[in-house]
Amino acid sequence: MNLGTIGQAVGLFAVTNIDDIVILALFFAQGSGQRHTTRTITLGQYLGFAGILGAAVAAAFGATFLPEQAIPYLGLLPLALGIKAAVSAWQHRNDPVEQQTASPTILAVAAVTFANGGDNIGVYVPVFATSGVSGMAVYVAVFLLLVALWVAMGRYFATRPAIARVLSKWGHVVLPVVLIGIGVLILVEGGAFGL
């Protein structure tokens, strides 16, 4: 195994997924006190990231599941989830804070992960295509190991007392804002709907 390739994989993953730590922390805050939150978020993160890797590997071999023009429209996923979370927060605005949010679901986490990583596919494809099968296997293995680290870091940040207090008080507001922002950013940067 080439240490240079491992180092490049670590760097590429970190640069393309740094924003996921914030989103993961928000999901952990949303599921705080609920059973199986860590398992749900971990499975959702792996499912979404497997979708990203699957699309990137297939495209590196010349197959594409999504036309390039469709990728910006992935922004509709976090936008819809953000609007849903905002409506829920508004409907439950007078409830005690601990009742204002529902626990995240595997599919919601996966959808946000995949949509937020849609632009990563464009970065991964040329790297995978030029690294050969063995190099691509190293990238995929390192990325999958780092997903676990990212989930652990998201959980760590969400459970720090100062951060946990802020997230428990404002997480039901911040999560929809972040999801809507990600959705709009993906749509605008990709030129969806002529934006």
N, C-alpha and C positions, 0 to 999 in steps of 0.2 A: 504494500500500500504506500503510495507516494504522500509524504508529509506535506509537500507543497500543495497538492490537490486538496488535502484535508484543510489546510489553512485557508486556501481560496474559498472552499465551500463554507467554512465558518464565517468568513468575511462577507461573502455574498448573501448568506442567509441573514446575518445581522443587519446588513444595510437595507435589505428589501423587506424586513419584517419588524423593524424597531417599533412601528406604530401598533403592532399587535399586542404588545405588552400592556399598553394603556387600555385597549379594548378588553383584553383578558381580565385585567384588574376590575374593570367595570362589570363584567359578567360575574366575577367572583363576589363583588359587592351586591349585585342583584340577587344572587343565590345564597347570600349569607344566612346561616342558620337553617338552611334547608338540607334535607338528606340527599346524599349522592351528588352534590354540586360539583365536587372535583372530578368525579367520574364523568358526569354529563359534559362538562366543559372540555375535559381531555378528549373524550370520544368525538365531540363536535369539532374540536380543533384538528384532530387527526383526520377526520372525514373530509373536512374542507380542504386541508392541505394535501391530502391524497388526491383530491380532484385537481388541484393546481399541478401537482407533480405528474399525474396521469396525462393531463393536457399538454404539459411541456415536453414530456418524454415522447408522446405520440407525434407531436409537431416536430421534434428533433429528428424523428425517423421519416418525416414527410407527410404524416397524416394530421389532419386538423379536424377537430370536432366542432369548433366554433370559427366561423369566418372572422377575420381580424376586425371587421366593421361591427361585429356583434359584441365584442368585449366591453366597449364603453357602456352598453346597456345593462351590464352586470351591476351597475350602480343603482339600478332599480330595486335590487334585493335589500341592501342596507337602508335605502330610502324608505321602502315599505315597512321594514321592521322598525325603523326609527319613528315613523308616523304612528304605527300601531302602539309602540311604547309610549309615545307622547300622549296619545288619546287615553291610554290606560292610566297614565300618571295624572292626567287632568280629571278623569272620572273618579279617581281615588284620592284626590288632593286633600280631602278632609279626613281621610283615614289616618290612623297612627302610622308613623314612618315605616315600621316593620311590615305593614300590610300593603304598602303602596306598590310593590313590584312582585311579579311572579318570578319563580325560578326560571333561569334560561333553559331552553330545550336543546337537545343535541342538534336538531336540524337548524335552529336559529343560529347557533354558534357556527355550524358548518357553512351556512349560507353567507354569513358575514365574513368568515375567513376566506371563502372562495371568492366572493365579490371583491373584497379588499385586496386579494392577491392576484386579481385578474391581470394587472399590469406586470406582476412578477413573471407571468408566463412569457411575456415578450422579452424579458431579461434572461430567463433560464434557457429558452430555446437555443439561441446561438452558442451559449456556453456548453450545453449538453451536446449539441450537434458537433462541436469541434473537439470535445473531450474523449470521444470514442465510448464504446460500451463499458469498458472497465472504469474509465473516469466518471462516466455518468452514474455508474453504480455507487462510486464513492460519494458523489454529490448527494444522491438520493439517501444513502445511509446516514450521512452526516446531517442532512436536513431533518430526517425523521428523528434522530437523537435530539437535535436542537429544539424540535417542537415540544418535547417533554420539558426541556429547560425553560422554554418560554412560558409554558403553562405554570411551572413552579414559580417563576419570577412574577407572573401576574398574580398568583395566589399570595406570594410573599408581600407584594406591595399592597394588596387589598387588605391584608391582615395586620399591617403596621398600625399601631394605635392612632397616630395622628391622621394617617391617610384613611383608615377605616372609619373614623368619626366623620370626616368630610364626605366620604363615599356613602355612608349610611344616611347622612342628612341630605345630600344633594345628588346621589347616584341615580335616583329615579328621574332627575331632570337632566343630568349630564349624559346618561346613556342615550336617550333619544336625540339629543343635540349632536353627539358624536356620530351616531349612526346616520342621521340625516346629512350631516356635514360630509361624511365619507361618501355617501351616495351621490350627493350633488357634485362633489369634487371629481369622482369617477366619471360622471356624466359629462361635466364641463370639459375636463382635461381630454376626454376621448372624443369630444365633438358630437356627442349624441344629440339627436333632435336638432341638429344645426346650431348648437350652442357654441 
